[in-house]
Amino acid sequence: MMRIKKASFVTSLTGNQNFPGRGLDQIAVAGKSNVGKSSLINRLCNNQKLARTSSEPGKTRLINVFLINDSFHLIDLPGYGYAKVSHAMQEDWGRMMNDFLEGSGQLRHIFHLVDIRHEPGAQDVQMAQWIKTAELDYTVVATKADKLSRAQRQRAVQLICRTLAVQPWEVLSFSSVTGEGKEQLLERIQKALGLEDEETSGGRP
């Protein structure tokens, strides 16, 4: 089983720019503002201070790059859909994400985060459609799963599936509070990167 034993911040980008170590495989994390991207990254990497978290939506305004186990990059994309920023800034964020994703030949998987408590919005649908059109491997991650009962979760996942036109096995419930779903996320990263167990224990030999 994959274990993340080393994680470090590399740089922040405004688009599809070169950065130190570029060329390694990439895993991206996308989602609406305040959906829990930074909390997910911190939980995966066992470091609560790695990605900056904030109660203020729209805090992540750049593409943040993290080096994981000296073997791949985790890409934290800027949150979309925060209504209190200007329309021009929202367009800038959209161009930034498109510029990076369309120009990244190393992208192997996208975790598309949605809040399990709410029906996915129009921009979530647009992101899902873009991922499918680009024929990228992806997982829909329903965050904040600890906020709902088991029965509520089942209904919520069904709604997510209908709204985003995905299958139940393409949706993974996750909680940064309890750690639920963490092992499954790590398994999907390992599979997406084609890593062997000995390669994921802390870096390639």
MARTI-396829 format. One record per residue (C-alpha): x, y, z; residue in three letters. Coordinates in Angstrom, 2 decimals, padded with zeros to 5 digits. Example, Ala and Ser with C-alpha at 12.3 -4.5 7.8 and 13.67 -1.06 7.14 Angstrom:
% residues 2
(site (012.30; -004.50; 007.80); ALA)
(site (013.67; -001.06; 007.14); SER)
//
This chain:
% residues 205
(site (000.00; 000.00; 000.00); MET)
(site (001.22; 003.45; -000.88); MET)
(site (002.43; 005.69; 001.93); ARG)
(site (003.36; 009.35; 001.63); ILE)
(site (006.45; 009.85; 003.78); LYS)
(site (007.84; 013.01; 002.20); LYS)
(site (005.98; 016.07; 000.95); ALA)
(site (007.21; 019.58; 000.29); SER)
(site (005.94; 022.77; -001.31); PHE)
(site (007.65; 023.54; -004.63); VAL)
(site (006.15; 026.72; -006.05); THR)
(site (003.03; 028.68; -007.00); SER)
(site (002.18; 029.22; -010.66); LEU)
(site (-000.11; 031.48; -012.66); THR)
(site (-000.38; 029.11; -015.60); GLY)
(site (001.44; 026.47; -017.62); ASN)
(site (004.94; 027.55; -016.62); GLN)
(site (008.10; 025.61; -016.01); ASN)
(site (009.09; 024.94; -012.41); PHE)
(site (011.88; 023.07; -010.62); PRO)
(site (011.56; 019.34; -011.21); GLY)
(site (008.85; 019.58; -013.84); ARG)
(site (008.56; 016.41; -015.90); GLY)
(site (007.39; 014.08; -013.14); LEU)
(site (003.90; 012.63; -013.24); ASP)
(site (001.18; 014.81; -011.78); GLN)
(site (-001.99; 014.31; -009.75); ILE)
(site (-004.33; 017.33; -009.67); ALA)
(site (-006.92; 018.40; -007.10); VAL)
(site (-009.78; 020.55; -008.41); ALA)
(site (-012.97; 021.87; -006.89); GLY)
(site (-015.11; 024.77; -005.86); LYS)
(site (-013.83; 027.31; -003.34); SER)
(site (-014.06; 026.07; 000.26); ASN)
(site (-014.74; 022.46; -000.80); VAL)
(site (-011.76; 021.22; 001.22); GLY)
(site (-008.89; 020.84; -001.26); LYS)
(site (-006.18; 022.01; 001.14); SER)
(site (-007.56; 019.88; 003.96); SER)
(site (-007.54; 016.81; 001.70); LEU)
(site (-003.94; 017.44; 000.64); ILE)
(site (-002.82; 017.90; 004.24); ASN)
(site (-004.57; 014.71; 005.34); ARG)
(site (-003.08; 012.67; 002.48); LEU)
(site (000.40; 013.96; 003.25); CYS)
(site (000.11; 013.71; 007.05); ASN)
(site (001.05; 017.37; 007.38); ASN)
(site (-001.59; 019.81; 008.56); GLN)
(site (000.57; 022.79; 007.63); LYS)
(site (001.57; 021.75; 004.09); LEU)
(site (-001.29; 023.40; 002.19); ALA)
(site (-002.72; 026.59; 003.62); ARG)
(site (-006.32; 026.26; 004.77); THR)
(site (-008.71; 029.10; 005.43); SER)
(site (-012.34; 029.60; 006.42); SER)
(site (-012.44; 032.30; 003.75); GLU)
(site (-013.48; 030.85; 000.37); PRO)
(site (-011.33; 031.74; -002.61); GLY)
(site (-008.08; 031.79; -000.64); LYS)
(site (-006.19; 029.62; -003.12); THR)
(site (-005.66; 031.95; -006.08); ARG)
(site (-002.63; 030.32; -007.63); LEU)
(site (-001.69; 026.84; -008.81); ILE)
(site (000.29; 025.32; -005.95); ASN)
(site (002.76; 022.51; -006.65); VAL)
(site (003.91; 019.94; -004.09); PHE)
(site (006.62; 017.29; -004.50); LEU)
(site (005.55; 013.94; -003.05); ILE)
(site (008.00; 011.15; -002.12); ASN)
(site (010.47; 012.66; -004.61); ASP)
(site (008.53; 010.83; -007.31); SER)
(site (005.48; 012.88; -008.43); PHE)
(site (003.83; 016.28; -008.15); HIS)
(site (000.52; 017.01; -006.44); LEU)
(site (-001.16; 020.02; -008.05); ILE)
(site (-003.57; 022.14; -006.01); ASP)
(site (-005.69; 024.08; -008.51); LEU)
(site (-007.33; 027.41; -007.58); PRO)
(site (-010.89; 027.07; -006.34); GLY)
(site (-013.63; 028.17; -008.68); TYR)
(site (-017.12; 029.59; -008.19); GLY)
(site (-016.59; 032.04; -005.33); TYR)
(site (-019.27; 034.68; -005.92); ALA)
(site (-017.70; 037.52; -003.94); LYS)
(site (-014.72; 038.01; -006.26); VAL)
(site (-014.97; 040.03; -009.42); SER)
(site (-016.08; 038.47; -012.68); HIS)
(site (-012.70; 039.39; -014.18); ALA)
(site (-010.88; 037.50; -011.42); MET)
(site (-013.10; 034.45; -011.93); GLN)
(site (-012.23; 034.53; -015.63); GLU)
(site (-008.53; 034.80; -014.76); ASP)
(site (-008.82; 031.72; -012.58); TRP)
(site (-010.54; 029.84; -015.38); GLY)
(site (-007.86; 030.76; -017.88); ARG)
(site (-005.17; 029.82; -015.37); MET)
(site (-006.60; 026.34; -014.88); MET)
(site (-007.25; 025.73; -018.56); ASN)
(site (-003.77; 026.94; -019.48); ASP)
(site (-002.17; 024.59; -017.01); PHE)
(site (-004.31; 021.52; -017.57); LEU)
(site (-004.35; 021.68; -021.35); GLU)
(site (-000.59; 022.13; -021.48); GLY)
(site (000.37; 019.49; -018.94); SER)
(site (001.41; 016.26; -020.59); GLY)
(site (002.28; 014.77; -017.20); GLN)
(site (-001.22; 014.86; -015.70); LEU)
(site (-002.26; 011.32; -014.79); ARG)
(site (-005.37; 011.74; -012.61); HIS)
(site (-007.71; 014.45; -011.32); ILE)
(site (-009.51; 014.39; -008.00); PHE)
(site (-012.65; 016.45; -008.60); HIS)
(site (-013.93; 017.55; -005.19); LEU)
(site (-017.58; 018.34; -004.44); VAL)
(site (-019.24; 019.01; -001.08); ASP)
(site (-021.34; 015.95; -000.24); ILE)
(site (-023.89; 018.16; 001.55); ARG)
(site (-024.88; 020.13; -001.54); HIS)
(site (-025.97; 019.37; -005.08); GLU)
(site (-023.09; 020.07; -007.51); PRO)
(site (-023.45; 023.48; -009.15); GLY)
(site (-023.15; 024.59; -012.76); ALA)
(site (-019.37; 025.07; -012.52); GLN)
(site (-018.95; 021.61; -011.01); ASP)
(site (-020.85; 020.23; -014.01); VAL)
(site (-018.61; 022.22; -016.37); GLN)
(site (-015.48; 020.87; -014.68); MET)
(site (-016.78; 017.30; -014.94); ALA)
(site (-017.57; 017.78; -018.62); GLN)
(site (-014.11; 019.24; -019.28); TRP)
(site (-012.41; 016.28; -017.58); ILE)
(site (-014.43; 013.81; -019.66); LYS)
(site (-013.83; 015.71; -022.89); THR)
(site (-010.10; 015.70; -022.17); ALA)
(site (-010.35; 011.92; -021.58); GLU)
(site (-008.47; 012.17; -018.31); LEU)
(site (-008.70; 009.63; -015.52); ASP)
(site (-010.55; 011.07; -012.57); TYR)
(site (-012.28; 010.43; -009.28); THR)
(site (-015.17; 012.50; -007.93); VAL)
(site (-014.42; 013.01; -004.24); VAL)
(site (-017.40; 013.85; -002.01); ALA)
(site (-015.82; 015.81; 000.83); THR)
(site (-017.06; 016.47; 004.38); LYS)
(site (-018.64; 013.02; 004.55); ALA)
(site (-018.54; 013.09; 008.35); ASP)
(site (-021.28; 015.74; 008.29); LYS)
(site (-023.93; 013.28; 007.07); LEU)
(site (-025.41; 010.01; 008.30); SER)
(site (-024.97; 006.84; 006.26); ARG)
(site (-028.48; 007.12; 004.83); ALA)
(site (-027.97; 010.79; 003.97); GLN)
(site (-024.70; 009.96; 002.25); ARG)
(site (-026.34; 007.37; 000.01); GLN)
(site (-028.92; 009.89; -001.16); ARG)
(site (-026.24; 012.55; -001.61); ALA)
(site (-024.05; 010.28; -003.73); VAL)
(site (-027.03; 009.38; -005.90); GLN)
(site (-027.67; 013.09; -006.50); LEU)
(site (-023.99; 013.68; -007.32); ILE)
(site (-024.08; 010.82; -009.82); CYS)
(site (-027.18; 012.17; -011.56); ARG)
(site (-025.91; 015.76; -011.66); THR)
(site (-022.38; 015.00; -012.87); LEU)
(site (-023.37; 012.00; -015.03); ALA)
(site (-020.98; 009.64; -013.23); VAL)
(site (-021.32; 006.13; -011.83); GLN)
(site (-021.37; 005.36; -008.08); PRO)
(site (-017.96; 003.65; -008.26); TRP)
(site (-016.53; 006.89; -009.64); GLU)
(site (-017.50; 008.73; -006.43); VAL)
(site (-015.45; 008.39; -003.27); LEU)
(site (-016.65; 009.74; 000.09); SER)
(site (-013.93; 011.51; 002.09); PHE)
(site (-013.52; 013.24; 005.43); SER)
(site (-010.43; 015.21; 006.37); SER)
(site (-011.63; 015.04; 009.99); VAL)
(site (-011.89; 011.25; 010.36); THR)
(site (-009.58; 010.21; 007.52); GLY)
(site (-012.32; 008.18; 005.84); GLU)
(site (-011.46; 007.61; 002.18); GLY)
(site (-007.76; 008.34; 002.59); LYS)
(site (-006.62; 004.79; 001.88); GLU)
(site (-008.77; 004.63; -001.25); GLN)
(site (-007.35; 007.92; -002.51); LEU)
(site (-003.81; 006.64; -002.02); LEU)
(site (-004.71; 003.45; -003.87); GLU)
(site (-006.01; 005.48; -006.82); ARG)
(site (-002.86; 007.60; -006.89); ILE)
(site (-000.70; 004.49; -006.86); GLN)
(site (-002.71; 002.92; -009.68); LYS)
(site (-002.74; 006.13; -011.75); ALA)
(site (001.03; 006.46; -011.49); LEU)
(site (001.72; 002.76; -012.03); GLY)
(site (003.85; 002.67; -008.91); LEU)
(site (004.96; -000.52; -007.20); GLU)
(site (004.77; -000.84; -003.42); ASP)
(site (008.52; -000.59; -002.99); GLU)
(site (008.56; 002.65; -004.99); GLU)
(site (005.91; 004.31; -002.86); THR)
(site (007.38; 003.68; 000.56); SER)
(site (009.34; 006.92; 000.44); GLY)
(site (010.72; 007.47; -003.01); GLY)
(site (012.33; 005.45; -005.74); ARG)
(site (015.56; 003.69; -004.83); PRO)
//
